[in-house]
């Protein structure tokens, strides 16, 4: 299979009594370009929110120079492939799990069948983000509410007081509920800060 070049065989002929001198037949087999093959089973792995890189490979029985190209884009990120087969995958923000893309390789004339590369993106804990809150209160009256925050990982959140108010006293419970008692007869603007943790 895939041989090209020169080959020979010999034959004789006989009349039943005498046999001829062996005769050589020379065969010339012309080369035919064969399509390259992309390597199957390639994988990549990395962490959430971090680009993954790697190098694609392929084979060509004719020994031609190979060029690589993206065939099917990833679902949860963006892949770029350079002609030499080096690639970069940038996952969507906060995505973790499995993703895939497909690629082909060409020898300049024929293109391989597309092959799938499987990527594994490991989860990384993301910090929660608190929300600014504005409340209108009445002089000499305790007021309160519930703080809010978001966490991309869906973790249980715990709230704590950061900087105490300047003109009153703030109490914050771990679940984010809070109360503010102003100093007697104070009216105007006051502030406090809080932090939130996912544990």
ABEGO torsion letter per residue (X at the ends): XGBBEBBBBBBBBBAGABBBBBBBBBBBBBBBBBBBBBBBGBBBBBBBGBBBBBBBBBBBAAGBBBBBBBABBBAAEBBBBBAAGBBBBBBBBGBBEBBBBBBBBBAGABBBBBBBBBBBBBBBBBBBBBBBBBBBBBBGBBBBEBBBBBBAAGBBBBBBBBBBBAAEBBBBBAAGBBBBBBBBGBBEBBBBBBBBBAX
